[in-house]
Structure formats: C-alpha cells, structure tokens
C-alpha cells in the first residue's frame, strides 16, 4: 500500500468524491441546471440553479460556494428573490461586498487579536477587522473558487485549504452541499477534515428580506422574529465576546416569543448603543434529532416565512447595520437594515474561551454542520 502524506491524502479524497473540476460537467438531475457565471482571475466560476415542483428556485455559484438567489412565491402567488446580491460576478468581487450569500471560514465570526493557542503553540492569523480577524481573514473561504459537481439532486462544492493559509494550522478539506426539496427546504451540509488540530466554524452569510430583496428597511421592520435562545454571549465594543454567557431575560435578546423587528432594533440601540442586532444567541437543545429549532421569521404582508433548524450551538443574528449604499440586483440600492442574517455556527472566538463549545477539529475527526432553511407561506 502506498503511504501518502496528509495533503496528498486529502487531494485524493477530493478527486474520489468527484469534486475536482472536470470530473463531471453535466448535471444528472432534472431539477438542476448549470451555466457559466464569469471568471475570478483565471478560474472559471459556475452557477447552478436548483428548482422544485412548488415554484421555488435557488441559485448557488462556485465563487465562495455562494447563494446568489432564492426565489419564492408569496401569499398571492407572486414570486420574488428574497436574498441580497448582485447580477454578475463583478459585484461579488468588489471590496464592498459584505459576504452576500457566501460560505465564510475557515472560522466564521471574530477571533480576538487574530490569535489563539492550541497545546503549546500560539498562532497569529491575518487581521482584517481592526485588531481582530473576521470570517477567516483577508482572503477567507468566501473569496475562493470552489470545485463543484452535481450528485443526484444536490450541488456539492469543495475547497482544499493549505496548511498555513491565513495563518491557520493544517490542510483542511471542506465541502458544502446544497439540496432543494419538494417541501421547500434548502438543506445545507458542511463537512471538513484537517491534517493538524485547527479551529473550524463554517456558515452561510445570506442576507434575507422576505418581502423581496429590493424592499429595504421599512419592510424589514415589519418582520416578526422568534429565536430559541435563553442565553447570549456578551461582547465588548469591538463585538468580541467577553466570555460571559448571560440570560436574555429583560434584554432585547429575549426573542423567545415573536418580536416585531423594528421594536427589537430600537431596543438594542438603547441597550448597548449599537445600530441593531449583531449578536450570538445560544440555541437550546431540542433533544432527539440533533437538528435544533433555531428561529422562525415571518413577514405578515407577503406571508413568507423562514424556519431555521441546525445542529450548531449558536446563531449570529445580524440586521445589516453596516450595509452602506450598495448597488445590487436590478440596480436596487441596499442600505442599513435592508436585510437580516441568521448564521448558525459555533460561538464567536470560541477558540479563546474554555467555557464555550469546542471549535478545534483533530486529525481523524470530521466537522459536520447541518442546517435546514424551511420556506413557507402563512395564510
């Protein structure tokens, strides 16, 4: 038997899973089509369209394994795109793209001072958020062209991150699978393995507006949100966790019952001088299936609803506080509070807090993150 080194072994797994570019060029599912979506440097970018029999359509592309479009009917049958984004690849390549729809990693969210320790080794990773690291560093997974293929009714993206990339230890093989079901569920599964102990925390950074991507903050304020969390992680002025896990009771983070988003955002600004939500809430285990109920958001006017379930311990709830004037799809201008994000993930800066869920993946172990976005129409 040939003894392959760790990186070679990961590369062989990549090819064996039919994820290397060129191993499959034609989708085998009638519900999935593929087209070219431009080039990032010398690398071609493919876009895939997933459809079901209930009028839903999801588009994903290989740059950043990004969700570029989610089209859904409303109560009257009108169809609209409910995620923010751009009409072409150039928009996603610009510096002002706030991670629209992308997979972020190797570690989503923030790491204080871009520094952590594993065993006796201290690692310094790249800084891209003031003194800290956000969403994997200067060129995280969102800025990579992933290999892609179709497996039955799923689109599978894969990326091989080299040892030392952005300062992280270990070569990491990551994959993300998108599946659109006839129940209007978008099922997303992330998997990753590493050749060295390393932190891994992957999520999707889609910005949702359930009454349509172009309808702005006035529509967002009408949404009702419920999040299944008794606790949240307290942060400092740089949005870095202090290590305290506090009760949501008598705070704006008590979203255990439906809360009008306008009311919640105003409450946050009075509570800690922030422009809205950008906080990690600690999701309660459901028992039984490892998919926990995370959140449900309803837009009463259109009837569209999004229910989220995940096996992750936390969810970053963000209300687009930092969106500047960005020209998006169809010439629409996106502004502050024009969308919300629900990002299931480990707690921010978990690698530096012993009381947070462990984020270190060891060689021989597999990171698995499963999330289901269930779309429906409330009558």
ABEGO torsion letter per residue (X at the ends): XBBBBAAAAAAAAAAAAGABBGABABBABAABBBBBAEBBEABBBBBBBBBBAAGBBBBBBABGGBBABBBBBBAAGBBBBABBEBABAAAAABAABAGBGBBBOABBEBBBGGBBBBEABBBBBBBABEABBBGGEABBAAABBBBBBBBEABBBBBBBBBBGBGGBBEBBBBBBBBBBBAAGBBBBBBBBBBABBBBBBBBBABBBBAAEAAAEAAAAAABBBBBBBABBBBBBAAGBBAGBBBBABGBAABAABBBBAAAAAAAAAAAAGBAEBBBBBBBBBAEEBABBBABBBBBAAAGBBBBBBBABABBBBBAGAABBBBBBBGGBBBBBGABBBBBBBBBBGAAABAABBBABBBBGBBBBBBBBBBBBBBX
